[in-house]
């Protein structure tokens, strides 16, 4: 899956019988950090406008707690994402199993593809989830 990039919504095998859909935040070699609910990729601030609604209704002081790559399962204690791994986060951060928790950094070979259309619920149908704010780190 070499055509996917940071910011894309991807589908991957989370286990033998479960597939998940999450946003790809970091790729091998990236340093990724959240500080005060702000995403930094390779020391560049990345806006996440797609989280605005969730931030308005968050259950805690911040939507995404302070965390870095080295805090995640499968990081091998490194501050950069290891080869063959991706950092993924759910857009519904208050209720998401993702790289911050037991899922950890996922293996690249578990990625099935990219989600480009949301059909349900019908009132939130959408196409192409890629936010332009990731362009600065995807050059």
C-alpha positions in Angstrom: 0.0 0.0 0.0 2.5 2.6 -1.1 -0.2 5.0 -2.4 -1.6 5.9 1.0 -0.3 9.0 2.8 -0.7 10.7 6.2 -4.2 12.1 6.6 -5.9 9.3 4.6 -8.6 7.1 6.2 -7.4 3.5 5.8 -8.9 0.0 6.4 -6.6 -2.6 8.1 -6.8 -5.9 9.8 -6.8 -5.2 13.5 -7.1 -8.9 14.3 -7.8 -12.1 12.5 -11.5 -11.5 12.5 -11.8 -7.6 12.8 -11.0 -4.9 10.3 -10.8 -1.2 11.5 -11.1 2.1 9.8 -8.8 4.8 11.2 -6.9 7.9 10.0 -3.3 7.4 9.1 -1.3 9.9 11.1 2.3 8.8 11.0 4.5 6.7 8.7 7.9 5.1 9.2 10.6 7.6 10.2 8.1 10.1 11.5 8.1 11.7 15.0 4.5 12.3 16.0 3.5 14.1 19.2 0.4 15.5 20.7 0.9 18.5 23.1 -2.1 20.3 24.5 -4.5 18.7 21.9 -2.3 19.8 19.0 -0.8 17.4 16.5 2.9 17.8 15.5 4.4 15.6 12.8 8.2 15.9 12.4 8.0 19.1 14.5 5.4 20.7 12.1 2.1 21.7 13.5 -0.8 20.0 11.6 -4.4 21.3 11.9 -7.1 18.8 12.3 -10.3 20.6 11.3 -12.1 17.2 10.9 -11.9 17.0 14.8 -13.6 20.4 15.4 -17.1 18.9 16.2 -15.6 16.2 18.4 -13.5 18.9 20.3 -16.7 20.8 21.0 -18.3 17.7 22.6 -15.2 16.1 24.3 -15.6 14.3 27.6 -12.2 15.4 29.0 -10.1 18.6 29.0 -8.5 17.6 25.7 -9.6 15.3 22.9 -6.2 13.8 22.3 -4.0 13.4 25.4 -0.3 14.3 25.3 1.5 11.3 23.7 4.4 10.5 21.5 5.6 7.6 19.4 7.8 6.2 22.2 4.7 5.8 24.4 3.0 3.4 22.0 3.0 -0.4 21.8 5.3 -1.6 19.0 7.5 1.5 19.1 10.4 -0.4 20.5 10.9 2.7 22.8 11.9 4.8 19.9 10.7 8.4 19.2 10.4 7.7 15.5 8.0 5.2 13.9 9.9 2.0 13.0 10.1 0.7 9.5 7.0 -1.3 8.5 4.7 0.4 11.0 2.0 3.1 10.9 0.4 5.3 13.6 -3.4 5.4 13.2 -6.0 7.3 15.2 -9.8 7.3 15.1 -11.5 10.6 14.4 -13.9 9.8 17.3 -11.0 10.0 19.8 -13.1 9.7 23.0 -14.2 6.3 21.8 -11.5 4.8 19.6 -9.3 1.7 19.8 -6.2 3.0 18.0 -2.4 3.4 18.2 -2.6 5.2 21.6 -3.8 2.0 23.3 -3.6 -1.7 22.9 -3.5 -1.6 19.1 -0.2 0.3 19.0 1.7 1.0 15.8 0.2 -1.2 13.2 2.1 -3.3 10.6 2.1 -1.9 7.1 1.2 -5.3 5.7 -2.1 -5.3 7.6 -3.4 -2.4 5.5 -6.1 -3.4 3.1 -6.8 -0.1 1.4 -8.1 3.4 1.7 -11.7 4.5 2.6 -12.9 7.2 0.2 -16.7 7.2 0.7 -18.9 7.2 3.8 -22.4 6.1 3.0 -24.0 5.9 6.5 -25.6 7.8 8.1 -27.1 9.2 5.0 -27.1 12.8 6.4 -23.3 12.6 6.8 -22.5 11.0 3.4 -19.0 12.1 2.3 -16.3 11.5 -0.3 -12.6 11.9 0.2 -11.6 12.3 3.8 -8.1 13.7 3.1 -7.6 17.1 4.9 -5.3 19.5 3.0 -3.6 20.4 6.3 -1.5 17.3 5.9 0.0 18.6 2.6 2.9 20.3 4.5 4.1 16.9 5.8 3.3 14.9 2.7 5.7 16.7 0.3 
